[in-house]
Amino acid sequence: QGFDFYAPQTFLDEHGERILIGWMGLPEIDYATDEEGWAHCLTIPRVLTIEDDKLKQRPIKALEKLRTNKETAEGYANKHSVKLHPYEGKQFELMIEILENEASEIYFDLRVSKKCSTQIIYNTRSKQLTLDRFESGIVSEAVEKTTRTTTLDNDLKELRIYSDTSSLEIFVNDGEKVLTTRIFPDEDAVNFRTSTESGQVYLKFTKYDLQLNN
């Protein structure tokens, strides 16, 4: 449901699970990041299942081996934007659980600096989830829209977000929806903020740094 997802391939692993890996990028998009006009990578592997006649996509369990430095927190968010510490970083896995929701809209701002931010917006009434990369950094002039919106079947209960240096993969409600995007923010874009339009929401955060280099 995001911006950058192309040419997915699947295979069966040794346990008989159907694994999907996609190309994170579209061939007509030029992010002006190299001379050839290509700025692509592969998605993280996902396990595909069909449950109640619906497709579910979940990150493979082996990714948990990359986790380091676990941080947890719980608390209310309201219309005053709050910077959360120690939730800074470029390479991390962040799980957000919505335990109570009396807010009209909830905002999660990822990879934030003075100039950059990638925003996830959830509208409680419509169940619409929007990914907005208008301020995410370098975006090709060929991209006419800077938002992608999907409607959830159920209320938003969980986000599982994987951030790498130039990408975000967002798994919604245990794999009900997935949003994938490339982002090219500045070097200072490492902060995380949350707020609401009105009302408050009670959230639980679990964050891991990811050890990507061996």
Secondary structure, DSSP 8 states (H G I E B T S, - for coil): --S--EEEEEEE-TTS-EEEEEEES-TT---SSSTTS---EE---EEEEEETTEEEEEE-GGGGGGEEEEEEEEEEE-SS-EE-TT---SSEEEEEEEEEE--SEEEEEEEE-SS-EEEEEEETTTTEEEEEEEESS---TT----EEEEE-SS---EEEEEEETTEEEEEETTTTEEEEEE----TT--EEEEEESSS-EEEEEEEEEE----
